[in-house]
């Protein structure tokens, strides 16, 4: 600070530099407002900066003050600030000399009464409920006997020990613990990431995928449980494909994750009881069912045995059943002997009748007859062969005669064919000449008709054809405009001309002599 008195100055006030004045104001403000509590609404909050600090403002209906929460303080807050939340901030007021502004450096931050937090929870509950995250149709049933249970909680608290102890007492299964913070800055993100991480595990991977999840935390105040009201945690619980049990706080504590979870447990111990059944009770129940099954089987066998005995009493005895078949067998045995005797007698009589015809003289006569028939057939076959040989010789002789006379016959037929071919050639020449004469006459007639219908004959009578610049005929004067180039075709050729507005040719037009174009020559068709 400079205290030099300047005799030329109109006053004797001390002179300060800007830095000295700003530093003096800073010390004065920090001394006067070293510890203050300010109630206001958060405005302009965008979350923590990349450096970890949070910058926003506190306002009411008439004023506004800048606020800052340093990184170390921000991580110790019990709940995360949000835009529009009414809070009570405790800290000190200081200035920022670089821009001549003052701000409050917040050391603690709390909502302005439980009513404000409850109103925020209710508003968030209505918003998420409108999206259908709390619908009962989305909730999944818990598996009766899970083999793997995933637990999302703090690894150092009493909650995880209670859960493990309760599961071990009831039904020991494999438990996977995903350690997270359950309070403070970043705890909501860790819980949401843990839920999504369990869901991302492969069923047959190195780390088994849980059959049910438990999100647990011990009791506490509303601020302590605030992380489980975060929107990111609620959405992760609603999106979980694995059935999820919410066990946050005591029975009277309710958070938004309780509405999104598939089942809400009053305590973490209650969640362990919901997740697994009691093994001893299952064994006792299985033993009781086995005993009931054995008793049912015994009673069923007794009933079947009694039914069989009753049916046996209704059946006749073996002697009664075999009496009639035995009698039929005896009668058949008696009849069999008589039948065999009669059959033998009949076979003998038939043999004697056949043997009577098997005398040697009868056989000799039959052989002689068959030999004579065979000789006659041999003689007839020899005669037929001789006749076939004679016929074949005759055919061979006739074929030799024909072959001998074949050259002379071929020469005669060749001469006749040559004469016939010459006659046909002369007839063809004559026919072609007649055909050409008729075609030439028809073509001449068509040419005369074409010449009579051609417009050139009209031109020879003094007429002309007007053509435009595209060589198209012009039939009306309205199709032409002044200054347009045209071609006039006469019988002996064409001349070019320019059109005018009236019927008088332009005065400056030069006379040009055009050599008449020769009509195209038509070549002969023959």
C-alpha positions as CSV (number, residue, x, y, z in Angstrom):
1,X,0.0,0.0,0.0
2,X,1.4,3.4,-1.0
3,X,1.0,6.3,1.5
4,X,3.1,8.9,-0.4
5,X,1.4,12.2,-0.3
6,X,1.2,14.0,-3.7
7,X,1.1,17.8,-3.2
8,X,-0.6,18.1,-6.7
9,X,-3.5,15.8,-5.7
10,X,-6.7,17.5,-4.8
11,X,-7.2,15.1,-1.9
12,X,-5.1,13.3,0.6
13,X,-6.7,9.8,0.1
14,X,-4.4,6.8,0.0
15,X,-3.7,5.4,-3.4
16,X,-4.1,1.6,-4.0
17,X,-3.2,-0.6,-6.9
18,X,-5.9,-2.9,-8.3
19,X,-4.4,-6.0,-6.9
20,X,-4.1,-4.4,-3.4
21,X,-7.7,-3.3,-3.5
22,X,-8.9,-6.7,-4.7
23,X,-6.9,-8.5,-2.0
24,X,-8.2,-6.1,0.7
25,X,-11.8,-6.8,-0.4
26,X,-11.2,-10.5,-0.4
27,X,-9.8,-10.5,3.1
28,X,-12.7,-8.3,4.3
29,X,-15.4,-10.5,2.8
30,X,-13.8,-13.8,4.0
31,X,-13.4,-12.3,7.5
32,X,-17.0,-11.0,7.6
33,X,-18.6,-14.1,6.0
34,X,-16.2,-16.9,7.2
35,X,-19.0,-19.4,7.9
36,X,-22.5,-18.8,6.5
37,X,-25.6,-21.0,5.8
38,X,-27.4,-20.1,2.6
39,X,-30.8,-21.4,1.5
40,X,-31.6,-21.3,-2.2
41,X,-32.4,-23.1,-5.4
42,X,-29.7,-24.7,-7.5
43,X,-29.4,-23.1,-10.9
44,X,-27.1,-23.8,-13.9
45,X,-25.9,-27.2,-12.5
46,X,-24.3,-29.3,-15.2
47,X,-22.6,-31.9,-13.1
48,X,-18.9,-31.9,-11.9
49,X,-16.3,-30.4,-14.2
50,X,-13.6,-32.5,-15.8
51,X,-11.4,-31.4,-12.9
52,X,-13.8,-32.8,-10.4
53,X,-15.1,-29.4,-9.2
54,X,-18.8,-28.4,-9.5
55,X,-19.8,-24.9,-10.5
56,X,-23.4,-23.6,-10.3
57,X,-25.4,-20.8,-8.6
58,X,-27.9,-20.5,-5.7
59,X,-30.8,-18.2,-6.3
60,X,-34.1,-17.1,-4.9
61,X,-36.8,-14.8,-6.3
62,X,-34.7,-11.6,-6.0
63,X,-31.0,-12.5,-6.0
64,X,-28.3,-14.9,-7.3
65,X,-24.9,-16.0,-6.0
66,X,-22.3,-18.1,-7.6
67,X,-21.3,-21.3,-5.8
68,X,-18.5,-23.9,-6.1
69,X,-17.9,-27.3,-4.5
70,X,-14.3,-28.4,-4.6
71,X,-13.5,-32.0,-5.7
72,X,-12.6,-33.3,-2.3
73,X,-15.9,-31.9,-0.8
74,X,-18.0,-33.1,-3.7
75,X,-16.9,-36.8,-3.1
76,X,-18.1,-36.5,0.5
77,X,-21.6,-35.3,-0.2
78,X,-24.4,-37.6,0.8
79,X,-26.5,-36.9,-2.3
80,X,-25.8,-35.5,-5.7
81,X,-27.0,-31.9,-6.5
82,X,-29.6,-31.6,-9.2
83,X,-31.0,-28.7,-11.2
84,X,-33.9,-26.9,-9.4
85,X,-33.3,-28.6,-6.0
86,X,-33.8,-26.4,-3.0
87,X,-30.8,-26.8,-0.6
88,X,-29.1,-25.4,2.4
89,X,-25.4,-24.7,1.7
90,X,-22.8,-24.2,4.4
91,X,-19.5,-22.5,3.6
92,X,-17.6,-19.3,3.3
93,X,-18.0,-16.3,1.0
94,X,-14.9,-15.3,-1.0
95,X,-14.1,-13.2,-4.0
96,X,-12.3,-14.0,-7.3
97,X,-10.0,-11.1,-7.9
98,X,-9.5,-12.0,-11.6
99,X,-13.1,-11.0,-12.5
100,X,-14.2,-9.0,-9.4
101,X,-16.9,-11.5,-8.5
102,X,-17.8,-13.1,-5.2
103,X,-19.0,-16.7,-4.6
104,X,-19.7,-19.1,-1.9
105,X,-17.4,-22.1,-1.4
106,X,-19.7,-24.8,-0.2
107,X,-18.4,-27.2,2.4
108,X,-21.6,-29.1,3.2
109,X,-24.8,-29.3,1.3
110,X,-28.2,-30.7,2.4
111,X,-31.7,-30.6,1.0
112,X,-34.0,-27.9,2.4
113,X,-35.9,-30.3,4.6
114,X,-37.0,-33.9,4.0
115,X,-40.1,-32.6,2.2
116,X,-38.0,-31.4,-0.7
117,X,-36.3,-34.8,-1.1
118,X,-39.6,-36.6,-0.9
119,X,-41.1,-34.2,-3.5
120,X,-38.1,-35.0,-5.7
121,X,-38.5,-38.7,-5.2
122,X,-42.3,-38.5,-6.0
123,X,-41.6,-36.5,-9.1
124,X,-39.0,-39.0,-10.3
125,X,-41.3,-41.9,-9.4
126,X,-44.1,-40.4,-11.5
127,X,-41.7,-39.9,-14.4
128,X,-40.3,-43.4,-14.3
129,X,-43.7,-45.0,-13.6
130,X,-45.1,-43.3,-16.7
131,X,-42.4,-45.1,-18.8
132,X,-43.7,-48.4,-17.4
133,X,-40.6,-49.3,-15.4
134,X,-42.7,-50.2,-12.4
135,X,-45.3,-52.3,-14.2
136,X,-46.1,-55.6,-12.6
137,X,-46.1,-57.3,-16.0
138,X,-42.3,-56.6,-16.3
139,X,-41.4,-58.4,-13.1
140,X,-39.9,-61.9,-13.3
141,X,-40.4,-64.8,-10.9
142,X,-37.5,-65.9,-8.7
143,X,-36.0,-69.3,-9.5
144,X,-36.9,-71.9,-6.9
145,X,-33.4,-73.3,-6.4
146,X,-30.7,-71.1,-7.9
147,X,-27.2,-72.4,-8.3
148,X,-25.4,-69.1,-8.4
149,X,-26.4,-65.9,-6.6
150,X,-25.0,-62.4,-7.4
151,X,-24.8,-59.8,-4.6
152,X,-24.2,-56.1,-5.2
153,X,-23.2,-54.4,-1.9
154,X,-20.3,-53.1,0.0
155,X,-17.6,-55.7,0.7
156,X,-16.8,-54.3,4.2
157,X,-20.2,-53.9,5.8
158,X,-22.2,-56.2,8.0
159,X,-24.7,-56.7,5.2
160,X,-22.6,-59.1,3.1
161,X,-21.7,-61.2,6.1
162,X,-25.4,-61.5,7.1
163,X,-26.3,-62.5,3.6
164,X,-23.5,-65.1,3.3
165,X,-24.3,-66.5,6.7
166,X,-28.0,-66.8,6.0
167,X,-27.4,-68.5,2.6
168,X,-24.9,-70.9,4.2
169,X,-27.5,-71.8,6.9
170,X,-30.4,-72.3,4.6
171,X,-29.0,-73.7,1.4
172,X,-25.2,-73.4,0.6
173,X,-24.8,-72.2,-3.1
174,X,-22.1,-70.3,-5.0
175,X,-22.2,-66.6,-4.3
176,X,-20.6,-63.9,-6.4
177,X,-20.0,-60.5,-4.8
178,X,-19.6,-57.3,-6.9
179,X,-18.1,-54.8,-4.5
180,X,-19.6,-51.2,-4.8
181,X,-19.9,-48.1,-2.8
182,X,-23.4,-47.8,-1.3
183,X,-23.1,-44.1,-0.3
184,X,-21.6,-40.9,-1.6
185,X,-20.5,-39.6,-4.9
186,X,-20.4,-42.2,-7.7
187,X,-22.2,-44.9,-5.7
188,X,-25.2,-44.9,-8.0
189,X,-23.0,-45.4,-11.1
190,X,-21.2,-48.3,-9.4
191,X,-24.4,-50.0,-8.5
192,X,-25.9,-49.6,-12.0
193,X,-22.6,-50.9,-13.6
194,X,-22.6,-53.9,-11.2
195,X,-26.2,-54.9,-12.3
196,X,-25.3,-54.5,-15.9
197,X,-22.0,-56.3,-15.5
198,X,-23.8,-59.4,-14.0
199,X,-26.2,-59.4,-16.9
200,X,-23.4,-59.2,-19.4
201,X,-21.8,-62.5,-18.1
202,X,-22.1,-65.5,-20.4
203,X,-24.1,-68.5,-19.0
204,X,-21.2,-70.9,-19.9
205,X,-18.3,-68.5,-19.3
206,X,-15.4,-68.7,-17.0
207,X,-17.4,-66.7,-14.4
208,X,-20.9,-68.3,-14.1
209,X,-23.8,-66.0,-14.7
210,X,-26.0,-65.6,-11.5
211,X,-29.6,-67.0,-11.5
212,X,-30.7,-64.2,-9.2
213,X,-29.3,-60.9,-8.0
214,X,-29.5,-59.2,-4.6
215,X,-28.9,-55.4,-4.3
216,X,-28.4,-54.8,-0.6
217,X,-27.5,-52.0,1.8
218,X,-28.0,-51.5,5.6
219,X,-30.4,-48.9,7.1
220,X,-29.8,-45.2,7.2
221,X,-31.3,-41.8,6.6
222,X,-32.9,-40.6,3.5
223,X,-29.7,-38.9,2.4
224,X,-27.7,-42.1,3.1
225,X,-30.0,-44.1,0.8
226,X,-30.2,-41.5,-1.9
227,X,-27.9,-43.4,-4.3
228,X,-30.7,-46.0,-4.7
229,X,-33.1,-43.3,-5.9
230,X,-30.8,-42.4,-8.8
231,X,-32.5,-42.7,-12.2
232,X,-29.5,-44.7,-13.6
233,X,-29.9,-47.3,-10.8
234,X,-33.6,-47.7,-11.3
235,X,-33.2,-48.1,-15.1
236,X,-30.5,-50.7,-14.6
237,X,-32.7,-52.7,-12.2
238,X,-35.7,-52.5,-14.6
239,X,-33.6,-53.6,-17.6
240,X,-32.0,-56.6,-15.7
241,X,-32.7,-59.9,-17.4
242,X,-31.8,-61.7,-14.2
243,X,-34.4,-61.7,-11.5
244,X,-33.5,-59.0,-9.0
245,X,-34.2,-58.6,-5.2
246,X,-34.0,-55.2,-3.7
247,X,-32.9,-55.2,0.0
248,X,-32.1,-51.5,0.7
249,X,-32.4,-50.3,4.3
250,X,-34.9,-51.5,6.9
251,X,-38.5,-52.6,6.4
252,X,-39.8,-49.0,6.6
253,X,-37.2,-47.6,4.2
254,X,-38.4,-47.3,0.6
255,X,-36.3,-46.3,-2.4
256,X,-37.1,-46.2,-6.1
257,X,-35.1,-49.4,-6.8
258,X,-37.7,-51.2,-4.7
259,X,-40.4,-50.4,-7.3
260,X,-38.3,-51.4,-10.3
261,X,-36.9,-54.7,-8.7
262,X,-38.7,-57.9,-9.3
263,X,-39.1,-58.6,-5.5
264,X,-38.6,-56.2,-2.6
265,X,-37.1,-57.7,0.6
266,X,-37.6,-55.9,4.0
267,X,-34.0,-56.5,5.0
268,X,-30.8,-58.0,3.4
269,X,-31.3,-61.1,5.6
270,X,-34.9,-61.4,4.2
271,X,-33.5,-61.2,0.7
272,X,-31.2,-64.2,1.4
273,X,-34.2,-66.1,2.7
274,X,-36.2,-65.2,-0.4
275,X,-33.3,-66.3,-2.7
276,X,-32.8,-69.8,-1.5
277,X,-35.1,-72.3,0.3
278,X,-34.2,-74.2,3.5
279,X,-32.3,-77.3,2.6
280,X,-33.3,-79.1,5.8
281,X,-37.0,-78.4,5.1
282,X,-36.6,-79.6,1.5
283,X,-34.9,-82.8,2.7
284,X,-37.7,-83.3,5.3
285,X,-40.3,-82.6,2.7
286,X,-38.6,-85.0,0.3
287,X,-38.5,-87.7,3.0
288,X,-42.2,-87.1,3.8
289,X,-43.1,-87.3,0.1
290,X,-41.0,-90.5,-0.2
291,X,-42.8,-92.0,2.8
292,X,-46.2,-91.0,1.4
293,X,-45.2,-92.5,-2.0
294,X,-44.1,-95.8,-0.3
295,X,-47.3,-95.9,1.6
296,X,-49.4,-95.3,-1.5
297,X,-47.5,-98.0,-3.3
298,X,-48.1,-100.5,-0.5
299,X,-51.8,-99.6,-0.3
300,X,-52.0,-99.9,-4.1
301,X,-50.3,-103.3,-4.0
302,X,-52.7,-104.5,-1.3
303,X,-55.7,-103.3,-3.3
304,X,-54.4,-105.0,-6.4
305,X,-53.7,-108.2,-4.5
306,X,-57.2,-108.2,-3.1
307,X,-58.7,-107.6,-6.5
308,X,-56.7,-110.6,-7.9
309,X,-57.9,-112.8,-5.1
310,X,-61.5,-111.8,-5.8
311,X,-61.1,-112.6,-9.5
312,X,-59.5,-115.9,-8.6
313,X,-62.5,-116.9,-6.6
314,X,-64.8,-116.1,-9.5
315,X,-62.7,-118.3,-11.9
316,X,-63.6,-122.1,-12.2
317,X,-61.1,-124.8,-11.0
318,X,-58.5,-126.4,-13.2
319,X,-60.4,-129.7,-13.3
320,X,-63.5,-127.9,-14.5
321,X,-61.6,-126.1,-17.2
322,X,-59.8,-129.2,-18.4
323,X,-62.8,-131.6,-18.2
324,X,-64.3,-130.8,-21.6
325,X,-60.9,-130.7,-23.5
326,X,-59.9,-133.9,-21.8
327,X,-63.1,-135.6,-23.0
328,X,-62.6,-134.3,-26.5
329,X,-59.1,-135.6,-26.5
330,X,-60.2,-139.1,-25.4
331,X,-62.8,-139.2,-28.2
332,X,-60.3,-138.1,-30.7
333,X,-57.8,-140.7,-29.6
334,X,-60.4,-143.5,-30.0
335,X,-61.4,-142.2,-33.4
336,X,-57.8,-141.8,-34.5
337,X,-57.2,-145.6,-34.3
338,X,-60.2,-146.4,-36.5
339,X,-59.3,-143.7,-38.9
340,X,-55.8,-145.0,-39.4
341,X,-57.1,-148.6,-40.1
342,X,-59.6,-147.3,-42.7
343,X,-57.0,-145.1,-44.3
344,X,-54.6,-148.0,-44.6
345,X,-57.3,-150.2,-46.2
346,X,-58.2,-147.5,-48.7
347,X,-54.5,-146.9,-49.6
348,X,-54.0,-150.7,-50.2
349,X,-57.1,-150.9,-52.5
350,X,-55.8,-148.0,-54.5
351,X,-52.4,-149.5,-54.9
352,X,-53.9,-152.8,-56.0
353,X,-55.9,-151.0,-58.7
354,X,-52.8,-149.2,-60.0
355,X,-50.7,-152.4,-59.8
356,X,-53.1,-154.2,-62.0
357,X,-52.2,-151.9,-64.9
358,X,-48.5,-152.3,-64.5
359,X,-47.9,-155.7,-66.3
360,X,-44.8,-156.3,-68.4
361,X,-46.7,-156.9,-71.7
362,X,-48.6,-153.7,-71.3
363,X,-45.4,-151.7,-70.9
364,X,-43.8,-153.5,-73.9
365,X,-46.8,-152.6,-76.1
366,X,-46.6,-149.0,-75.0
367,X,-42.9,-148.8,-75.7
368,X,-43.4,-150.3,-79.2
369,X,-46.1,-147.8,-80.0
370,X,-44.0,-144.9,-78.9
371,X,-41.0,-146.2,-81.0
372,X,-43.1,-146.4,-84.1
373,X,-44.4,-142.9,-83.6
374,X,-40.9,-141.6,-83.2
375,X,-39.7,-143.3,-86.5
376,X,-42.6,-141.8,-88.4
377,X,-41.7,-138.3,-87.2
378,X,-38.1,-138.7,-88.1
379,X,-39.0,-139.7,-91.7
380,X,-41.3,-136.7,-92.0
381,X,-38.6,-134.4,-90.8
382,X,-36.1,-135.8,-93.3
383,X,-38.6,-135.2,-96.2
384,X,-39.2,-131.6,-95.0
385,X,-35.5,-130.9,-94.9
386,X,-35.0,-132.2,-98.5
387,X,-37.8,-129.9,-99.7
388,X,-36.3,-126.9,-97.9
389,X,-32.9,-127.6,-99.5
390,X,-34.5,-127.8,-103.0
391,X,-36.4,-124.5,-102.5
392,X,-33.2,-122.8,-101.3
393,X,-31.3,-124.0,-104.5
394,X,-34.1,-122.7,-106.7
395,X,-33.9,-119.3,-105.0
396,X,-30.1,-119.2,-105.3
397,X,-30.3,-120.0,-109.1
398,X,-32.9,-117.2,-109.6
399,X,-30.7,-114.7,-107.7
400,X,-27.7,-115.6,-109.8
401,X,-29.7,-115.0,-113.0
402,X,-30.8,-111.6,-111.7
403,X,-27.3,-110.6,-110.8
404,X,-26.1,-111.6,-114.2
405,X,-28.6,-109.4,-116.0
406,X,-28.2,-106.4,-113.5
407,X,-25.5,-104.4,-115.4
408,X,-27.6,-104.3,-118.6
409,X,-30.6,-103.2,-116.6
410,X,-28.6,-100.5,-114.8
411,X,-27.3,-99.1,-118.1
412,X,-30.8,-98.9,-119.5
413,X,-32.1,-97.1,-116.5
414,X,-29.1,-94.7,-116.5
415,X,-29.8,-93.7,-120.1
416,X,-33.4,-93.2,-119.4
417,X,-32.6,-90.9,-116.4
418,X,-30.1,-88.8,-118.4
419,X,-32.8,-88.2,-121.1
420,X,-35.3,-87.3,-118.5
421,X,-32.9,-84.9,-116.7
422,X,-32.2,-83.1,-120.0
423,X,-35.9,-82.6,-120.7
424,X,-36.4,-81.3,-117.2
425,X,-33.5,-78.8,-117.6
426,X,-35.0,-77.5,-120.9
427,X,-38.4,-77.1,-119.2
428,X,-36.8,-75.2,-116.2
429,X,-35.0,-72.7,-118.5
430,X,-38.3,-72.0,-120.4
431,X,-40.2,-71.5,-117.1
432,X,-37.6,-69.1,-115.7
433,X,-37.7,-67.0,-118.9
434,X,-41.4,-66.8,-118.7
435,X,-41.3,-65.9,-115.1
436,X,-38.7,-63.1,-115.7
437,X,-40.9,-61.8,-118.6
438,X,-44.0,-61.6,-116.3
439,X,-42.0,-59.9,-113.5
440,X,-40.6,-57.3,-115.9
441,X,-44.0,-56.5,-117.2
442,X,-45.4,-56.2,-113.7
443,X,-42.6,-53.9,-112.6
444,X,-43.1,-51.7,-115.7
445,X,-46.8,-51.4,-114.8
446,X,-46.0,-50.4,-111.2
447,X,-43.4,-47.8,-112.5
448,X,-46.1,-46.2,-114.7
449,X,-48.5,-46.0,-111.8
450,X,-45.8,-44.5,-109.6
451,X,-44.9,-41.9,-112.2
452,X,-48.5,-41.0,-112.6
453,X,-49.0,-40.5,-108.8
454,X,-45.7,-38.6,-108.3
455,X,-45.9,-34.9,-107.3
456,X,-43.1,-34.1,-109.9
457,X,-45.7,-34.5,-112.7
458,X,-47.6,-31.7,-110.9
459,X,-44.5,-29.5,-110.7
460,X,-44.1,-29.9,-114.5
461,X,-47.5,-28.2,-114.9
462,X,-46.1,-25.0,-113.2
463,X,-46.5,-25.6,-109.5
464,X,-43.8,-25.5,-106.8
465,X,-43.2,-27.0,-103.3
466,X,-42.2,-24.7,-100.4
467,X,-39.9,-26.3,-97.8
468,X,-38.7,-24.7,-94.5
469,X,-35.2,-24.8,-93.0
470,X,-35.7,-28.4,-91.8
471,X,-36.7,-29.5,-95.4
472,X,-40.3,-30.0,-94.4
473,X,-43.1,-29.0,-96.8
474,X,-45.0,-25.9,-95.8
475,X,-48.7,-25.9,-96.6
476,X,-49.8,-22.6,-95.1
477,X,-48.3,-19.1,-95.0
478,X,-49.0,-18.8,-91.3
479,X,-46.3,-21.4,-90.7
480,X,-43.7,-18.9,-92.0
481,X,-42.3,-15.8,-90.4
482,X,-40.3,-12.8,-91.8
483,X,-36.7,-13.4,-92.5
484,X,-37.0,-17.2,-92.5
485,X,-34.9,-19.1,-95.1
486,X,-37.0,-21.3,-97.3
487,X,-36.4,-23.6,-100.4
488,X,-38.6,-23.5,-103.4
489,X,-38.7,-26.8,-105.4
490,X,-39.6,-26.6,-109.2
491,X,-39.8,-29.3,-111.7
492,X,-36.2,-28.7,-112.8
493,X,-34.6,-28.0,-109.4
494,X,-34.6,-26.0,-106.1
495,X,-33.8,-22.3,-105.3
496,X,-33.4,-20.6,-101.9
497,X,-35.4,-17.5,-100.7
498,X,-36.0,-15.3,-97.6
499,X,-39.6,-14.5,-96.5
500,X,-40.9,-11.0,-95.9
501,X,-43.9,-9.7,-94.0
502,X,-45.9,-8.8,-97.1
503,X,-46.1,-10.3,-100.6
504,X,-43.4,-7.9,-102.0
505,X,-39.8,-9.2,-102.2
506,X,-37.3,-7.2,-100.2
507,X,-35.7,-4.3,-102.1
508,X,-32.1,-5.2,-101.2
509,X,-32.4,-8.8,-102.1
510,X,-29.8,-9.9,-104.6
511,X,-30.7,-12.0,-107.6
512,X,-29.0,-15.3,-107.4
513,X,-29.0,-17.8,-110.1
514,X,-29.2,-21.3,-108.8
515,X,-28.1,-24.2,-111.0
516,X,-31.1,-26.5,-111.3
517,X,-30.5,-29.6,-109.3
518,X,-30.5,-32.8,-111.3
519,X,-33.1,-35.2,-110.2
520,X,-31.7,-38.4,-108.7
521,X,-31.1,-41.1,-111.2
522,X,-32.9,-44.4,-110.6
523,X,-30.7,-47.4,-111.3
524,X,-32.0,-50.5,-113.1
525,X,-33.5,-53.2,-111.1
526,X,-32.1,-55.9,-113.4
